Amino acid sequence: MKTLEAWLCLKCAPQLKSGEIPQLLKKYPDPTEFIGQPNHPIQADESLHPETREHILRAQPHPDLTKILNLCDQFDIQATFWGAEDYPSGLKQILAPPLILYYRGNLAPALNGVCLGVVGTRKASAYGSSSCKKLLEPVCRQGVTIVSGLATGIDTAAHTAALAAGGKTLAVLAGGLQSIYPPQNQELAETIIANGALISEYEPGTSIERWNFVARNRIISALSTAVFIVEGSFKSGAMITAKHAIDQNRDLMALPGQINHYNAQGPNYLIKNGALCVTEAEDLICALGLDYEPGEQMEILPEMSPGEQQIHQIFQDQQREISFDELLLISKFSFGKLSTALLNLELKGYLCKTGGNSFILS
């Protein structure tokens, strides 16, 4: 029997709980050796329910086997299995490890090194999104792989920062890999496949359920050397990932935020209770054990003209989002002069534009 068919047969066996399967596989590591084999010792193993043994003996196929195999072929979906050499080591010891891990892309190279899990709210602020760019791009240039969930907001900003730096990134999805969610991240997903991998524990063709998002958070943290919480409320998925990181003995880091901002509730709480406070890329690099010499300039930005320096200094003083109209009043620049200065500051990487024609420090 082919490998994937055998593992799917085992996965859907009746009277066999998912938590019992790893123990079973420690006794009988390769399902291809016992599925459909009447003379295998597993058939005399009375610790297994009779219905389970009968299912294994008959090699009862997964009810969606044909659909799964067709989708794997159509979307070039590959799989690795619990206990296999290419199965991610970080997943082996966690609670309820995926029996089968599906992926699109090149998984092994992306896992071959330091991986940083980055998660946060879907309703990211300009501060959170710009911080991802500022903090993660230098880290990714050190060869770190970013692990996140492909959601809108912070996840998207984290994946994008990794790709912008020429790094690798992994996206853990909450459904079958034949379908990208959210749909607006289809192009981003294709780029990730070429520079890392999409990952899921769910069979191709599986629809997305709300609880899948909660379950996949344990995989993001388990694949990571450390986890960085950027933004999120107390009850956010980011905080669930933080809990998994603590349970899995992963280092936990967080981005501080304004004390009255909803998105800062989770990170500020984590920092107060021992998470590393991250305010610059060097914090992440040192925490991940990478080579870094104090005083080393992580990013060289283009020089600013005197007018650009004046506008940039306003943002340095205010430390907040500022609208175009307000900048006109503060700077006393003409409309054209201010427009030119802001555009140049964006292109040079000093500012980024937010909604409503406002700007914030990058």
C-alpha positions as CSV (number, residue, x, y, z in Angstrom):
1,M,0.0,0.0,0.0
2,K,1.2,3.5,-0.8
3,T,2.4,5.6,2.1
4,L,-0.2,8.3,2.1
5,E,-3.0,5.8,1.7
6,A,-1.8,3.7,4.6
7,W,-1.5,6.7,6.9
8,L,-4.9,8.0,6.0
9,C,-6.3,4.5,6.7
10,L,-4.8,4.6,10.1
11,K,-5.9,8.1,10.8
12,C,-9.6,7.3,10.1
13,A,-9.6,4.0,12.1
14,P,-12.6,3.6,14.3
15,Q,-12.2,3.4,18.1
16,L,-8.7,4.8,17.9
17,K,-8.3,8.2,19.5
18,S,-5.8,10.6,18.0
19,G,-3.8,10.8,21.2
20,E,-3.4,7.1,21.2
21,I,-1.8,6.9,17.7
22,P,1.7,8.1,18.7
23,Q,1.9,5.4,21.3
24,L,0.8,2.8,18.7
25,L,3.4,4.1,16.2
26,K,6.1,3.6,18.8
27,K,5.3,-0.1,18.7
28,Y,4.6,-0.3,15.0
29,P,6.3,2.7,13.3
30,D,5.3,2.1,9.6
31,P,1.6,1.7,8.7
32,T,2.6,0.5,5.2
33,E,3.9,-2.6,7.0
34,F,0.8,-3.5,8.9
35,I,-2.2,-2.1,7.0
36,G,-3.9,-5.0,5.2
37,Q,-1.4,-7.5,6.6
38,P,-3.2,-10.4,8.4
39,N,0.1,-12.0,9.8
40,H,1.4,-8.8,11.3
41,P,1.7,-8.8,15.2
42,I,-0.7,-5.8,15.4
43,Q,-3.6,-8.2,14.6
44,A,-2.9,-10.0,17.9
45,D,-2.5,-6.8,19.9
46,E,-5.5,-6.9,22.3
47,S,-4.8,-3.4,23.5
48,L,-6.5,-2.3,20.3
49,H,-10.3,-2.3,19.9
50,P,-11.5,-5.2,17.7
51,E,-13.1,-2.7,15.3
52,T,-9.7,-0.9,14.9
53,R,-7.9,-4.2,14.1
54,E,-10.6,-5.1,11.6
55,H,-10.3,-1.7,9.9
56,I,-6.5,-2.2,9.7
57,L,-6.9,-5.8,8.4
58,R,-9.3,-4.8,5.7
59,A,-7.2,-1.7,4.8
60,Q,-10.4,0.3,4.8
61,P,-9.6,3.5,2.7
62,H,-10.2,7.0,3.9
63,P,-13.7,8.0,2.8
64,D,-12.3,11.0,0.8
65,L,-9.2,9.2,-0.5
66,T,-9.8,9.8,-4.2
67,K,-10.6,13.5,-3.6
68,I,-7.4,13.9,-1.4
69,L,-5.2,12.2,-4.0
70,N,-6.6,14.2,-6.9
71,L,-6.1,17.5,-5.0
72,C,-2.6,16.5,-4.0
73,D,-1.8,15.9,-7.7
74,Q,-3.6,19.0,-8.9
75,F,-2.0,21.5,-6.4
76,D,1.4,19.7,-6.0
77,I,0.7,19.0,-2.3
78,Q,3.2,16.8,-0.6
79,A,3.1,15.2,2.9
80,T,5.4,14.1,5.6
81,F,4.4,11.7,8.5
82,W,4.9,11.5,12.2
83,G,8.2,9.8,12.9
84,A,9.6,10.3,9.4
85,E,13.1,11.8,9.0
86,D,11.7,14.9,7.3
87,Y,9.0,15.4,9.9
88,P,9.6,18.8,11.7
89,S,11.4,18.0,15.0
90,G,9.5,20.8,16.8
91,L,6.2,19.0,16.3
92,K,7.3,15.6,17.5
93,Q,6.9,16.2,21.3
94,I,3.9,18.5,21.4
95,L,0.4,17.6,22.5
96,A,-1.6,16.1,19.7
97,P,1.1,16.3,17.0
98,P,-0.2,16.1,13.4
99,L,-0.2,12.6,12.2
100,I,0.2,13.8,8.6
101,L,1.6,17.2,7.7
102,Y,0.8,18.5,4.2
103,Y,2.8,21.2,2.5
104,R,3.2,23.1,-0.7
105,G,6.6,24.4,-1.5
106,N,10.0,23.5,-0.1
107,L,9.6,22.8,3.6
108,A,13.0,21.3,4.7
109,P,15.3,24.3,3.7
110,A,12.9,26.7,5.5
111,L,13.1,24.7,8.7
112,N,16.9,24.2,8.4
113,G,17.9,27.0,10.8
114,V,16.4,29.5,13.2
115,C,12.6,30.0,12.9
116,L,10.8,32.9,14.4
117,G,7.0,32.7,14.9
118,V,5.3,36.1,14.4
119,V,1.6,36.6,15.2
120,G,-0.8,39.4,15.9
121,T,-4.2,40.8,15.3
122,R,-6.0,40.9,11.9
123,K,-6.9,44.5,12.6
124,A,-3.3,45.7,12.7
125,S,-2.5,49.3,13.4
126,A,-0.1,51.3,11.2
127,Y,2.4,51.1,14.1
128,G,2.2,47.3,14.2
129,S,2.5,46.8,10.5
130,S,5.4,49.3,10.2
131,S,7.2,47.7,13.2
132,C,7.1,44.3,11.4
133,K,8.9,45.8,8.5
134,K,11.4,47.7,10.6
135,L,12.2,44.8,13.0
136,L,11.9,41.7,10.9
137,E,13.7,42.6,7.7
138,P,17.1,42.9,9.4
139,V,16.4,39.6,11.2
140,C,15.5,37.8,8.0
141,R,18.7,39.1,6.4
142,Q,20.4,37.0,9.1
143,G,18.8,33.9,7.6
144,V,15.9,33.6,10.0
145,T,12.7,32.0,8.7
146,I,9.4,33.7,9.7
147,V,6.5,31.4,10.7
148,S,3.0,32.9,10.7
149,G,-0.6,32.2,9.7
150,L,-1.3,34.1,6.4
151,A,-4.1,36.0,8.0
152,T,-4.6,39.7,7.2
153,G,-2.9,42.2,9.5
154,I,0.2,41.3,11.3
155,D,0.6,37.8,9.7
156,T,0.6,39.4,6.3
157,A,3.0,42.1,7.4
158,A,5.4,39.4,8.8
159,H,5.3,37.3,5.7
160,T,5.8,40.4,3.5
161,A,8.8,41.6,5.6
162,A,10.5,38.2,5.2
163,L,10.0,38.2,1.5
164,A,11.1,41.8,1.1
165,A,14.4,40.9,2.8
166,G,14.9,37.9,0.5
167,G,14.3,35.5,3.3
168,K,12.2,32.4,3.8
169,T,8.8,32.2,5.4
170,L,6.2,29.5,6.4
171,A,2.5,29.9,6.5
172,V,0.4,27.6,8.6
173,L,-3.2,27.4,7.2
174,A,-6.4,26.4,9.0
175,G,-7.8,24.3,6.1
176,G,-6.9,22.3,3.1
177,L,-4.0,23.6,1.0
178,Q,-6.0,23.7,-2.2
179,S,-7.7,26.8,-1.0
180,I,-6.1,30.0,0.2
181,Y,-7.7,32.0,3.0
182,P,-8.1,34.9,3.0
183,P,-8.6,35.0,-0.8
184,Q,-6.9,38.4,-1.1
185,N,-3.6,36.7,0.0
186,Q,-3.6,34.4,-3.0
187,E,-0.7,36.2,-4.6
188,L,1.2,36.3,-1.3
189,A,0.7,32.6,-0.9
190,E,2.1,31.8,-4.3
191,T,5.2,33.9,-3.4
192,I,5.5,32.0,-0.1
193,I,5.4,28.7,-2.0
194,A,8.4,29.8,-4.0
195,N,10.3,31.0,-0.9
196,G,9.3,28.6,1.8
197,A,6.0,26.6,2.2
198,L,2.4,26.6,3.0
199,I,1.6,24.0,5.7
200,S,-1.6,22.3,7.1
201,E,-2.5,19.4,9.2
202,Y,-5.8,19.2,7.4
203,E,-6.5,16.9,4.4
204,P,-6.8,18.6,1.0
205,G,-10.4,19.5,0.5
206,T,-11.1,20.2,4.2
207,S,-13.2,23.3,4.6
208,I,-12.1,25.9,7.1
209,E,-13.9,25.9,10.5
210,R,-13.5,28.5,13.3
211,W,-11.8,26.2,15.7
212,N,-9.2,25.2,13.1
213,F,-7.6,28.7,13.6
214,V,-7.2,28.0,17.3
215,A,-5.7,24.5,16.7
216,R,-3.2,25.7,14.1
217,N,-1.7,28.1,16.6
218,R,0.1,25.3,18.4
219,I,1.8,24.4,15.1
220,I,3.1,27.9,14.5
221,S,4.7,28.0,18.0
222,A,6.0,24.4,17.7
223,L,7.8,25.1,14.4
224,S,9.5,28.1,15.9
225,T,12.6,28.6,18.0
226,A,10.9,31.6,19.6
227,V,7.6,33.5,19.2
228,F,7.1,37.2,18.8
229,I,3.7,38.7,19.7
230,V,3.3,42.0,17.8
231,E,-0.3,43.1,18.5
232,G,-3.4,41.6,20.0
233,S,-6.1,41.9,22.7
234,F,-6.2,39.7,25.8
235,K,-8.6,37.3,24.0
236,S,-6.8,37.2,20.7
237,G,-5.5,34.3,18.8
238,A,-2.0,35.8,19.3
239,M,-2.4,35.2,23.1
240,I,-3.4,31.6,22.5
241,T,-0.2,31.2,20.5
242,A,1.7,32.8,23.3
243,K,0.3,30.2,25.7
244,H,1.3,27.4,23.4
245,A,4.8,28.9,23.2
246,I,5.1,28.9,27.0
247,D,3.7,25.3,27.2
248,Q,6.2,24.2,24.5
249,N,9.1,25.9,26.3
250,R,9.7,28.4,23.5
251,D,11.2,31.9,24.2
252,L,8.5,34.6,24.1
253,M,9.0,38.2,22.9
254,A,6.5,41.0,22.5
255,L,6.3,44.5,21.0
256,P,5.3,47.2,23.5
257,G,2.4,49.4,22.7
258,Q,0.4,52.4,24.0
259,I,-1.2,51.5,27.3
260,N,-4.7,52.7,26.1
261,H,-4.6,50.9,22.8
262,Y,-6.7,47.8,22.4
263,N,-4.0,46.0,20.3
264,A,-1.4,46.5,23.0
265,Q,-3.3,44.7,25.8
266,G,-1.7,41.3,25.0
267,P,1.9,42.3,24.3
268,N,2.1,44.7,27.3
269,Y,0.7,42.0,29.6
270,L,3.3,39.5,28.3
271,I,6.1,41.9,28.8
272,K,4.9,42.7,32.3
273,N,5.0,39.0,33.0
274,G,8.5,38.2,31.7
275,A,8.4,38.2,27.9
276,L,11.3,40.0,26.2
277,C,10.5,43.6,25.3
278,V,11.4,44.2,21.7
279,T,12.1,47.7,20.5
280,E,14.7,47.2,17.9
281,A,15.9,44.4,15.5
282,E,19.0,43.8,17.6
283,D,16.7,42.6,20.5
284,L,15.4,39.8,18.3
285,I,18.8,38.9,16.8
286,C,20.5,38.6,20.2
287,A,17.6,36.7,21.7
288,L,17.8,34.2,18.8
289,G,21.5,33.6,19.4
290,L,22.7,35.1,16.2
291,D,26.0,36.8,15.6
292,Y,25.7,40.5,16.2
293,E,28.2,43.1,17.3
294,P,26.9,46.0,19.3
295,G,27.0,49.2,17.4
296,E,26.6,47.5,14.1
297,Q,24.3,49.4,11.8
298,M,21.5,47.1,10.7
299,E,20.1,49.2,8.0
300,I,21.5,52.1,6.0
301,L,18.8,54.6,5.0
302,P,19.3,57.3,2.3
303,E,20.1,60.8,3.3
304,M,17.3,63.3,3.7
305,S,17.1,66.8,2.3
306,P,16.7,69.7,4.9
307,G,13.0,69.8,4.2
308,E,12.6,66.1,4.6
309,Q,14.6,66.3,7.8
310,Q,12.2,68.9,9.1
311,I,9.2,66.7,8.4
312,H,10.9,63.6,9.8
313,Q,11.7,65.5,13.0
314,I,8.0,66.3,13.5
315,F,7.2,62.6,13.5
316,Q,10.1,61.9,15.9
317,D,8.7,64.5,18.3
318,Q,5.1,63.5,18.0
319,Q,5.5,59.7,17.8
320,R,2.1,59.1,16.3
321,E,0.1,59.1,13.1
322,I,-0.2,62.5,11.6
323,S,-2.6,63.5,8.8
324,F,-1.5,65.5,5.7
325,D,-3.7,68.4,6.7
326,E,-2.2,68.6,10.2
327,L,1.3,68.4,8.7
328,L,0.4,71.4,6.6
329,L,-0.4,73.4,9.7
330,I,2.6,72.2,11.7
331,S,5.3,72.5,9.0
332,K,3.9,75.6,7.3
333,F,5.0,74.0,4.0
334,S,3.1,74.6,0.8
335,F,0.9,71.8,-0.5
336,G,3.3,70.8,-3.2
337,K,6.4,71.0,-1.1
338,L,4.9,68.8,1.6
339,S,3.6,66.3,-0.9
340,T,7.1,65.9,-2.4
341,A,8.7,65.6,1.0
342,L,6.3,62.9,2.2
343,L,6.6,60.9,-1.1
344,N,10.4,61.0,-0.8
345,L,10.3,60.0,2.8
346,E,8.1,57.0,1.9
347,L,10.4,56.0,-0.9
348,K,13.5,56.2,1.3
349,G,11.8,54.1,4.0
350,Y,11.4,56.7,6.8
351,L,7.6,56.9,6.7
352,C,4.7,54.7,5.6
353,K,1.3,55.9,4.6
354,T,-1.8,54.8,6.6
355,G,-5.5,55.0,6.0
356,G,-7.1,58.5,5.6
357,N,-4.0,60.1,4.1
358,S,-2.1,59.9,7.3
359,F,1.5,58.9,7.9
360,I,3.6,57.3,10.6
361,L,7.3,56.5,11.2
362,S,8.4,53.2,9.5
